[in-house]
Amino acid sequence: MRFIHCADIHLDSPLRGLELYDGAPVAEMRDATRRAFANVVDLAIERTADCVLIAGDIFDGDWPDFNTGLHFAAQLRRLAAADIRVFLCYGNHDAVSKLTRSVPLPQNVFSFPASRPATQVVEELGVAIHGQSFASEAVRSDLASAYPAPRNGLLNIGLLHTALSGREGHQPYAPTTAQRLADKGYDYWALGHVHKREIVRETPWIVFPGNTQGRHARETGAKGCMVVEAEPLLGIRSVEFVATDVARWHQLVIDIAPLASADDLHAAVQTAVRSLQAAAEERLLAIRLTLAGSGPLHRQLVADREALRAQLAASVGEASAGRAWLEKVRVRVTAPLDLERLAGRDDPIGVLIRSLDSLAAEPATLQSLAAAVLADLDQKLPPDLRGADGGWVLDSPAALADALAAARERLLAVIAAEDTR
């Protein structure tokens, strides 16, 4: 038999904040999660899969309207027309208690209940699929511990939304361990929740396929699903990753040390973008660019960041024929100065550098200093630019550290210019 294992589709994920970036391909990115799931369906039909397993977080939360559910049902009908079964469970984002709307799903679909683990046996395929949905968002218990024993003579698959014993960036929901899953005696554990693809182990197979479409700059690289070949008595024969994403995020770092001019910088960026675009094939490529290191370009890079971003965006667009988009530029360069010597000086420059270093080392002091200055500005910003929904949190430790680092480098650029006179 052959099955597709996918998870974390996050249909119609809002991708908040795209409108803040000039030139962002908003329409393409907003449609990306739908198109990625359509690619999963295309793959299942093309490979004549027997079934598709979806390990939770099909939706990003409660639907804003019925269009999200209708689109999902339409894709499932395509699978039904190809005689492909679907087995799914719901995770923390689409837990049963969070979804207030619903539409009828085709008869080829089985949704695992949230009240208890359940087993679906497909005799003609020789497979038993065990699973359970989330009843609420924050599931703190080990759901897998109550999963039933394997069915003898069948291929046994566990469908579970979990962070196992913990994964960076993910809530520790439905906690368990790889060893506990292995002890169940199943042939394959189809996991969801963790957006980074990971084969936890192969005996038995315990697999996170990652999400089907990267949604922001922290979800880099190819995203997709697993195609699994198996036999009831022989177990798992092969597990193959297949990309389904339509847009790909990448974090690109350019060291400025060997670059003598702006032309050198643009050439280096364009060379890297062409390589990335070739690897991404026809996909839209979203790039977060970090300029790092120390070199003669330091003063030019920190002087006018708005102009720098515009110029680099033009270079990225030219190198990719418009298929790559510069999401953000981070300037992490350091001034070509003997900072230890300067900090030791008994003059205003020494005092300034020591004060900046002290603030960088004491986030609480920096936050206290910034609080009064930023309070009025934060209140005047529109709601879309404030808070945790993708906006700017002006007094967050990360934002303040970035602002301090930028101010420091601009001051050091002026000092470096004076030193060379």
C-alpha positions, 0 to 999 in steps of 0.5 A, spaced: 500 500 500 501 507 499 499 513 503 501 520 504 502 523 511 502 530 511 500 535 517 500 542 519 496 545 513 494 551 516 489 553 511 488 560 510 493 562 515 492 570 515 500 571 514 499 578 518 504 584 517 505 582 509 502 589 507 507 592 511 513 591 506 513 595 500 513 590 494 510 584 498 506 579 494 500 579 498 496 575 494 500 570 492 502 569 499 495 569 502 493 563 497 499 559 498 496 554 504 491 553 499 495 551 493 500 547 497 494 543 500 492 542 493 499 540 491 498 534 496 492 532 493 495 532 486 500 528 489 496 523 492 492 522 485 498 522 481 501 516 485 495 513 486 495 513 494 490 508 497 489 514 503 492 520 506 493 521 513 493 528 516 496 529 523 492 535 525 492 543 524 488 543 518 486 549 520 489 555 523 483 556 528 476 558 527 474 559 520 473 567 519 467 564 514 465 558 511 469 559 505 475 555 508 471 549 510 468 549 503 475 549 500 477 544 504 471 539 502 472 541 495 479 538 495 477 532 499 472 530 494 477 530 489 480 525 493 474 521 493 473 521 486 480 518 485 477 512 491 483 515 496 481 515 503 482 520 508 484 519 515 485 526 519 485 528 527 485 535 529 490 539 533 491 545 537 490 550 532 483 547 530 481 543 536 474 541 536 472 546 542 475 552 537 471 550 531 464 554 531 463 552 524 463 546 520 461 543 513 459 536 511 465 532 509 465 527 503 464 519 505 471 517 504 473 521 510 474 519 517 475 524 523 478 521 529 474 523 535 477 527 541 473 524 547 478 517 546 482 514 541 479 510 536 481 505 531 479 504 523 481 498 520 481 497 512 481 490 511 482 490 503 489 494 505 491 490 511 492 496 515 489 499 522 490 506 523 489 509 530 488 516 532 485 521 537 483 529 536 484 534 540 478 536 544 481 543 546 487 547 544 492 546 550 492 538 551 497 537 557 496 529 557 499 523 554 494 521 549 498 516 546 498 512 552 491 510 551 492 508 544 490 501 543 494 495 542 496 493 535 492 489 531 495 482 529 497 481 521 495 488 519 500 494 518 499 499 524 499 506 524 498 511 529 496 518 527 498 523 533 499 531 534 504 532 539 511 535 541 513 529 543 518 531 549 519 538 546 521 541 540 523 549 540 518 554 538 512 549 539 508 548 545 509 542 549 502 539 547 500 531 548 507 530 551 510 523 550 517 520 548 519 516 542 520 510 546 513 510 549 511 510 541 516 505 539 513 501 545 506 501 542 508 496 537 506 500 531 509 500 524 509 508 523 507 514 527 504 519 523 506 525 527 504 533 526 505 539 530 512 540 529 513 545 523 520 542 521 521 536 518 524 530 522 525 523 522 525 521 529 527 514 528 526 509 523 525 502 528 519 503 528 518 509 523 516 516 527 516 522 523 514 529 523 513 531 515 513 538 517 508 543 514 506 543 507 507 551 506 512 555 510 508 561 513 514 566 515 521 567 515 523 562 521 520 556 517 525 556 511 527 551 506 522 546 502 516 544 505 511 538 504 509 531 505 511 524 506 510 518 501 510 512 504 510 505 501 508 499 506 506 492 506 502 489 511 506 483 513 513 486 511 512 493 514 514 500 511 518 499 505 520 506 504 519 514 506 520 519 501 519 527 502 516 530 496 515 538 496 508 541 496 510 548 497 509 554 492 513 559 496 519 558 500 523 562 505 530 563 506 535 566 510 541 569 507 547 571 510 552 575 506 559 577 510 561 584 508 569 583 510 571 581 502 567 587 499 570 593 497 564 597 494 557 597 493 557 594 486 561 588 490 555 587 495 550 587 489 554 582 485 554 577 492 547 578 493 545 577 486 550 570 485 546 568 492 539 569 489 540 566 483 543 559 486 537 560 491 532 561 485 535 555 481 534 550 488 527 553 489 525 552 481 519 556 479 517 557 487 516 564 489 522 565 494 522 570 500 529 572 502 531 575 509 537 578 508 543 579 514 549 583 512 554 581 517 561 582 519 566 588 519 569 591 513 570 598 509 562 598 507 560 599 514 559 606 514 555 606 507 550 600 510 548 603 516 547 610 514 541 610 510 537 603 511 531 605 507 535 606 501 539 600 502 533 596 502 530 599 496 537 598 492 538 591 495 530 589 493 532 592 486 538 587 485 534 581 488 528 582 483 533 583 477 537 577 479 530 572 480 526 576 474 521 578 479 520 571 482 524 573 489 522 578 494 526 581 499 522 580 506 527 584 510 534 586 511 538 586 517 544 590 518 549 586 523 555 589 521 561 591 526 565 598 525 572 596 523 575 600 530 579 597 536 573 598 540 577 596 546 581 601 546 576 606 544 572 604 550 578 605 555 578 612 553 577 618 558 573 622 554 566 623 551 567 617 546 569 612 551 564 614 556 559 613 550 561 606 548 561 604 555 554 606 556 552 603 550 555 597 552 552 597 559 545 598 556 546 592 551 548 588 557 542 590 561 536 589 558 532 591 564 535 598 564 534 599 557 527 597 557 526 602 563 529 607 559 525 606 553 519 606 556 517 613 557 519 615 550 515 609 547 509 610 551 506 615 547 508 613 540 505 606 542 499 609 543 498 613 537 500 607 532 494 603 529 492 597 532 495 593 526 502 595 528 501 594 535 501 587 539 502 580 538 498 579 531 504 580 527 505 587 528 511 591 532 512 590 539 516 597 540 518 595 548 520 588 546 527 586 548 528 584 541 526 590 538 529 594 543 536 590 542 535 591 535 534 599 535 540 600 540 545 596 536 543 600 530 544 606 533 551 604 536 553 602 529 551 609 526 555 612 532 561 608 530 560 609 523 561 617 525 567 615 529 570 611 524 570 616 519 573 621 524 579 616 525 580 616 518 581 623 517 
